[in-house]
Amino acid sequence: MQLLITASSDSYITDKIIDNTYRSKNSNVGHASSLDLFKLFEESGIVQGGNFVTENISEISAILIKFDYEKIHALTSSILDIRNFKASLELTDISSGLQKPFNFSALCSPLKTGFEEGFGIDVNRFDDLGSVNFITASYFGNSPVLWQSEGASSGGGTGNVKAIGRITVVGEAGWGGNPTFSLNDGTNTVSFSKNVASETPSRTNATNYTFGLQNVPAFPAGSSIIAKRIFDAIVLAKSNGELNITASDPLEPEVDVSFVDLTQDSFGPNGNTQIVSQNSADAFEPTNFSGGYDETHIDFYTSGSNGAQVVDYGSSFVFSNPNDNAVFDITTAVSASIKNIISNNGFRISFSGSFATDNKTRFVKRFASRHVSNKNIVPVLRIMFDSSELDSSSNFYIDRTNKVLLRNYNGVDLKNLIDQSGAEVVGSDCGRLVISSGSYSQTVNFSQSLKSSSGDRLTGVYEASFSISSNDVSVKKAILKHPESFDVKLQWKTSDLSKILLEEEIKILNHGVERLDLSTVLMKIDNLKKSYSDSENIELFISSTINGYNHKAKKVSSSPIVFPGVIHYSIRDLQTGLKVIDYDLDMNSTKLSKYKDKFSLSISPGTLKSGHVYVLNFSTLENGNVFVFDEDFILRVN
C-alpha cells in the first residue's frame, strides 16, 4: 500500500538583501505558491560600518515543511509494521524557464522546534512580516519563539549527556611540593590543595577546600589513599552546596584504584570545563570534563539513538540535473517520531555541507508548495509498505508450501469467528485446519493474521500454511486418478477440534502451465464505478484469468484459470502523464492482495485529487522483467 500525505504547513525562510539596502530576516512567505531554495554569493551589497560592502556577502534560504502522522499511527495497529516501511518526502520542481542550479546536494533533517506557517505571499520584496522567518520560528501569545541560530541552522544529535572527567594520582615525588587543582561545574569554581597535618578534608571558604595527606603509606599503596582523600574533599564541597560535581569513590567497588572519576551534575555542553592544575607534575594528572551535551542549542536533529545503535536522522539528495524533483528518504526520522523518540515538528531542507558555505551562487531551485493550485504537484509524504495478503487457494500447487486465508464477513464487515463457548477466535495458533481428501488427512494450526507492529491482529482474517507431498501414498493415488488436479476439503475448526467454523473445498494442482503466455491474461475490474470522491477509500476487485488455455474436453465445464503470479499496479494522471503511484518492486507497496479467485487493491483517501482523471495499469514480472498488461482502466475523481 502507498499512503500519500500532503503537507499540513510549509514555508521557506531567508535573509535576502533587498535593493542593496537591508536584509529581510523577518519576512514571511507562508502562503506563497513556491518553496525556494537558493544561495547568492556577492550578488548584492549592504552597508556595514558606514561602508558599502559586497565582498563575502551571502544570502541563503531554507525550506520548512510539516506533515501530520495521524494516518500512519492508525495503520500501525492494523496493516503497517513500523519495522518494515519506507517514507519519502517528495517535492516537485516548478522552476521552468529559469537558470536552475544542479550538481549540488541538499539535506533534509527533522526540526526540534515547531514553526508557524504564517500568511505571507510576497517573494519579490519580502515585505510581508511575520512568523515563520529567518529569526523567529513562531509567535504565540506575547512572546516570539526564536531559532537557536538564525536560519534554524544549528544541528545536533538527540539526548542529554553529563560531562565526565578524572583526576589520576600518578606518583609520589610531586606531593612534596604544593599541587593544587580547581573544578568548575559550569557555574561555581572550587580549588583544592593538600593539608599535611590532617587525614580529613576541610573547608577554608566557599571556593577553597583542602584534602588530607597525613599518614599516607608509601607508594604504590599510597596512590589509592590519596585518591580517596581527594574524593572526600570533593564530596565535602558538594555536600555544602558549593560544587555540583559527583565524584566516584576510588575504593569502591574495587580497591587499589588510583583515580577519581568526576561527573557534572548538569546536562549539556556547559559542563565541558577544564580542570585547572598547578604544580601537579609527578603528583596527579587531570583529564578535563568532556562529552556533556543537551538539545537546548539546536534547531534540527542530525542523529539520535535507537536503543544501542546511533542512527542518522538526516537525508541527503543530489540534484544531478536542473529539472530534478526532490526525493528525500526520511524513513528513520518518521519512524523515530512514530515511536515517540523525537517530536514531529516538521523538516528543514537546506544546502548541505560546503554547498551552503562555498563561494558560489545557486539561484533558484523552486518547488511547488502546498498552496499551489495543481494539487497533483504539492509536497507529499509517501509511505510505502507491503499490505498485501496472498491466498493460494485458487493456485495451490503440490509439493510447495502454500498459504490459505479465511476472511469471515458478517455482511460487509469483517468479524472474528466465534467458538463453541461464544468467545471470539483470536491470536496465534487459535484454531486447527483439517485438510482431507479420501484417506488423506493432515492437521495444522491457523492464526489470526498479524501485519501490524503494535501486535494487533486483523479482525476476521485468518491464515494457515501447509504443503501436500506427492510422495504420500494417498496423494499418489489421487494424482493417478486425476493427473491435472484433485479436490481437498478444508475444515477450519476450534483448537479442540469440537466445532467446525467453516468448511470449503480447494483444488490441488499437480503441475503448472508449461509456459504461460502473458498476452493471454485478461484483466477486468469487477466493481469499477463511473467516478469517485477524493475523500473515499477506493477498493477495487480484479479478475485476472488466462484466456485460450488448451483445456482437455470435459463433460462438465470448468472455470477459467486464475492468473498464478503476483500483480502490481500503477496510477498516472491522464492529462499530464505524471505518475502518482509507480510500480514498486522493492517494498512491494503496489502488490495486489489475492483472496480465492479475486485480486484486490486499496487506494487511500487523498491519493487521487478532485477534478482529475487517472489511468490504472497492471503489471507482473516475467523472468525478472516488468510486463505491463494491455488493459487501461479510467478512474475519474470529482
Number of C-alpha atoms within 10 A of each C-alpha: 24 24 22 24 23 22 19 14 21 28 32 27 30 27 22 24 22 16 11 15 12 13 17 20 19 19 29 30 28 29 20 22 19 26 31 26 23 23 27 20 20 15 16 19 22 19 12 9 7 7 9 12 15 16 12 12 15 22 18 24 23 26 21 28 27 25 20 16 14 10 12 17 15 11 17 18 19 20 22 24 19 23 9 14 18 19 22 19 25 19 22 21 19 19 17 11 6 12 12 17 20 17 10 17 17 20 19 29 25 30 25 24 21 21 26 21 24 23 17 20 19 16 16 8 12 21 16 18 18 20 28 30 31 26 22 25 25 21 16 10 6 6 8 13 18 20 25 19 15 18 24 24 15 15 20 18 19 20 15 16 18 20 25 22 22 18 21 19 25 18 17 15 11 16 20 10 12 13 18 19 19 17 24 21 23 19 10 12 16 18 20 24 20 22 17 16 11 14 15 16 24 18 15 10 11 15 16 16 21 25 28 23 22 15 12 16 13 10 13 13 13 19 24 23 26 28 24 23 25 28 24 21 22 28 20 19 25 15 11 12 11 19 24 23 22 18 22 18 21 22 17 10 8 8 11 16 19 22 26 26 17 22 22 26 16 19 19 22 21 19 26 22 19 17 19 15 17 11 14 19 15 15 21 24 18 18 15 17 24 20 16 20 22 19 19 12 15 21 26 28 25 22 20 20 15 13 7 6 8 11 16 17 24 22 22 19 17 16 18 12 12 16 17 16 17 19 21 22 21 24 22 20 29 27 20 19 16 18 13 10 16 19 17 21 19 24 27 26 22 25 23 17 12 10 17 22 13 12 15 14 18 20 18 19 25 23 24 23 29 27 18 16 11 12 17 22 20 21 29 25 24 22 21 23 24 22 23 20 20 19 23 21 20 20 20 24 21 19 16 12 13 18 16 21 22 19 18 18 14 10 7 7 11 14 17 20 21 14 18 13 6 8 10 14 23 21 17 15 16 17 25 21 27 20 19 16 16 11 8 14 14 12 14 14 19 25 21 25 23 22 22 20 17 16 13 16 21 21 20 20 21 27 21 21 16 17 14 19 15 16 9 11 11 15 20 14 12 20 16 9 11 13 13 14 18 16 15 18 17 18 20 25 21 21 16 10 14 10 15 15 19 13 12 9 14 19 17 21 19 17 13 13 10 6 6 14 12 17 12 13 19 16 19 14 15 12 10 16 12 9 12 17 16 19 15 14 14 17 13 16 19 20 17 21 20 18 16 11 14 7 10 6 8 7 6 6 8 9 7 14 18 19 22 18 10 14 22 22 19 18 23 20 20 16 10 10 11 14 15 16 21 16 21 18 13 10 17 18 24 26 28 25 22 23 18 17 19 19 24 19 20 17 17 19 16 16 23 29 20 16 11 17 18 23 19 16 20 21 19 20 15 12 7 7 8 13 15 18 17 12 13 13 15 18 21 20 18 14
